[in-house]
Amino acid sequence: MIGKQRKKLLSFISVFALILSLFSPFATASAEEVKSVAEAIANNNGVATVEGYIVGVTKSTSSYSHSGPFTMATNIAMADSPDERDPGKILPVQLPSGYVRSGLNLVDNPDNLGKKVQITGSLEAYFSVPGLKNSSAYSWVEETDPTKVSAVTASPEAGPVKQGTGIVLSTETEGAVIHYTVDGSEPTSQSDTYTDPIVINERTTIKAFAVKEGLTDSRVAEFTYTPALGGLRIHDIQGAGHYSEYANQYAADVEGIVTKVADANNFYMQDLQPDQDPNTSEGILVYKKNHGAQAGDVVTVTGQIKEWVLDGYAEKLETDLPVTEINASAINKIASGQELPAPVILSKENLPTEVIDNDSFGEFDPEQDGIDFYESLEGMLVQVDNPKVVAPQKYGELVVVPGDVETNTAAGGLRISENDYNPERITLDINDEDFVAKMGDSFKGSVQGVVSYGFSNYKVLSDADSLPEFEEGPAAREETSLIPEEDQLTIASYNVENFSTKTHAEKVTRLAEAIVKNMKHPDIIGLTEVQDNDGPTDSGTTEADLSAALLIEKIKELGGPAYTYTDIAPEDKQDGGQPGGNIRVGFLYNAERVTLSEGEKGSATDAVDFEDGKLTLNPGRIDPANEAFEDSRKALAAQFEFKGESVIVVANHFNSKGGDLPLFGKVQPPVLNSEIQRMKIANVVNGFVRDVKAEDPNANIVLLGDFNDFEFSNPLKALKGDELTNMIEKVRAEERYTYNYQGNAQVLDHILVSNNLAKKTEVDILHINSGFMEEHGRASDHDPVMIQTSLKPAVKPEEPKYDHVFNLVNYHAKKFVVGPHNALVIMDGTSSLSQGLWLKKSAAVKGEGLRNTKVVISSANKGAIVDLTGSDIKEVMVESSKVVEIRGAENVQKWTLGKKADTSHIIFKDSEGEEIDSPYEEEEAA
């Protein structure tokens, strides 16, 4: 699933005061010293200013072009010598669009080749080698030459300026004369002579050089200025939508009060003169290196308006929404220490609670669409009162809902459903990975922060040290409700999260404790994410017997049974997962209770089949060569014997949800790219089940594992088919989850049983991990699932005996009243009763004629039971309050109620005897 491998960017403090911020358009730093190219290559991290010569452009990894004509404007290459050609001594430099690219690129500025320059940017890999990315500023370096006139400089520096700004040109050479042009042509001694500031009223490129008798002329310096739009307020820039109509334009003197300083280079500000449109945000992100702003400062900002994608995964430019920002060239402080604007209160009154997006961004509708709602508050100060924590803290983030918003799991979390992915979730980024909180905890008081976006999700930037009083909730790690019984088989599914001999001893103990105590040592445990014997070490090892033995020994040490382990080792690096780990599915089984049926163990490439009542390989992989399983775990089937009966258990670990587009991403609705492979795997595994059932209709089959999808998803529906029952669907809704992602409780782990086992099977999800942190005892990121079942064939119930039987054949009347107790009425398709069939006491009804007949339950005696099993019925009216139980209720097309009848005490059951919800409650809800 997406998120498992995510590493949150952290803050580090070094002698160079390096800060990597989650919320800057560029990684930011205080670069006190200028680095050489060699130093930048050797220590390639953080933000720095690098000095060197432009020696060409980067064509590909360690491949450079050193002579023109150049065709690539997006990068240049730097070195410590203008003649350097050794790729190991050259630094590729990314040129983002804007004045840096326009001023430095060699396509438009071929004369820059060989010039010395200082460039500020982020030191990180570029073209797979040490590089400089996100270049934000540059300046030319003049090498001292007493025979040459010093280069012309300009104030203010090139970039966006307010319309009407005067540009002052100067040179350090006393008595030198400056000649310049503003039409893009190269200046000569015949060009205009600089005397007064050059006024900027339109986009202008100034080219200038200086001359003095007896000295060589200076080089030509170039300065490009863009007049910035005046009079814009923040809500004008933000607009009512996800993208600013002013993107890539320049704005002058945009005013706001600083509400939050994200780091040395980024802050958020908010307009003190808001408009009356709730759809337009009053907040915005401002980027400027070493801005020096503080909360409470009132400032004006001049700079370029950008839609900038902040921190995220490698594919963020394709998946994530951008944040509107001003890349500032100038910040002017008007006042300081001012009171911040009142925050927007997030509550059940304004939070969308069901819809993230339902129109593919066709309409900006913050009242209905969660993705539009948060965008309408981007950059603004908000407040959450009495937040309730719905998921364990992760990456320094707390997912909460306001205190007045309902949760829907017993432990206080938010469970997804087919049409509701909980847009009311609010991610508080408190930037404290040590904060301990679990599902169901809460705060007494209010949390304030600024709405931002990162890693495919909206979030509220807050601080751990400003959180109100914390209150622990009652949620505790559970023990199974299934009580071990001698003649009942218990089977569990457990994702043990990259378990191997390299697993920390504390986690080994926790996993073993869960199996012994919480799970009460099931007879069979299907394990997923078991790694090979040296874990993530990429040694070519694929066997996992030592990894399993480590867990088995700890279980025995804690008082559990001596489990036996079986699996089939995968081919090296063919089943996905952590590189070098070779994760696979396998089984632990208690040999004192169950026996692995006799049979030859398959290999990684052998395909198992079912013949003459048994697997051809035991254990054996299901069609491992099928392209459906490419780079994913292969399903493993094993046949066990219990109390003289046989059961086939199939362990699964379907491909992850990696590659699916995010819920709050730039593509709506999100495309589920990974589902394609899971559908293929589901069809393969279901095909195996169908083959077994075709050979033996009474075969007992159990599918378990981490299916990486939800009970209502297409892959799980395909897997279930007509042959299986997903026991997860029998779990109460408020308990139905095994995993938590970004605050959404959801089911990824399932146990399905063949239909012949379903009525004899109980299920339990043990919430011991997904809602908790390691500090609470968590051992994995998944909760285990268990079933208890009987493999013995069901005993057919005796046919009920009736005291009276009425056969209505070709019978036509207004009504037929059944007065005797314990009567059976059979009404064939040729009969008709215009006013219905009236039941006065306990009775059963059946027959084709009921499809067009009204049945009236008007029982005169207390404790009456009415059995509707076996036939479709047009309508049932309950007229009497004396009936206590109605069976076969799912067969009724329409339910009506007499004037004085009360159905609150009636027990409704389906044709199999399972209690179901009252159909009258459903009609009232509708």
Beta strands, then each sheet from edge to edge (+ up, - down):
strand 1: 18-19
strand 2: 28-29
strand 3: 34-36
strand 4: 47-60
strand 5: 63-65
strand 6: 75-79
strand 7: 91-94
strand 8: 116-126
strand 9: 129-140
strand 10: 153-155
strand 11: 159-162
strand 12: 165-170
strand 13: 177-181
strand 14: 192-193
strand 15: 198-200
strand 16: 204-211
strand 17: 221-228
strand 18: 250-263
strand 19: 266-270
strand 20: 283-287
strand 21: 298-308
strand 22: 323-335
strand 23: 344-346
strand 24: 381-385
strand 25: 388-389
strand 26: 397-401
strand 27: 426-429
strand 28: 442-444
strand 29: 446-454
strand 30: 457-461
strand 31: 469-471
strand 32: 489-499
strand 33: 524-530
strand 34: 563-567
strand 35: 584-590
strand 36: 595-596
strand 37: 610-611
strand 38: 614-615
strand 39: 620-621
strand 40: 636-642
strand 41: 645-653
strand 42: 701-706
strand 43: 724-726
strand 44: 739-741
strand 45: 744-746
strand 46: 749-754
strand 47: 762-765
strand 48: 785-789
strand 49: 804-808
strand 50: 812-818
strand 51: 823-827
strand 52: 832-839
strand 53: 843-846
strand 54: 854-857
strand 55: 864-867
strand 56: 875-878
strand 57: 883-887
strand 58: 895-897
strand 59: 907-909
strand 60: 915-916
sheet 1: 1+ 2-
sheet 2: 3+ 4+ 5-
sheet 3: 3+ 4+ 6- 7+
sheet 4: 3+ 4+ 8- 9+
sheet 5: 10+ 12- 15+
sheet 6: 11+ 17+ 16- 13+ 14-
sheet 7: 18+ 19- 20+ 22+ 21- 18+
sheet 8: 23+ 24+ 29- 30+ 27+ 26- 25+
sheet 9: 28+ 31-
sheet 10: 34+ 35- 33+ 32+ 48- 47+
sheet 11: 36+ 40- 39+
sheet 12: 36+ 40- 41+ 42+ 46- 43+
sheet 13: 37+ 38-
sheet 14: 44+ 45-
sheet 15: 49+ 51+ 53+ 55+ 57+ 59+ 60-
sheet 16: 50+ 52+ 54+ 56+ 58+
end
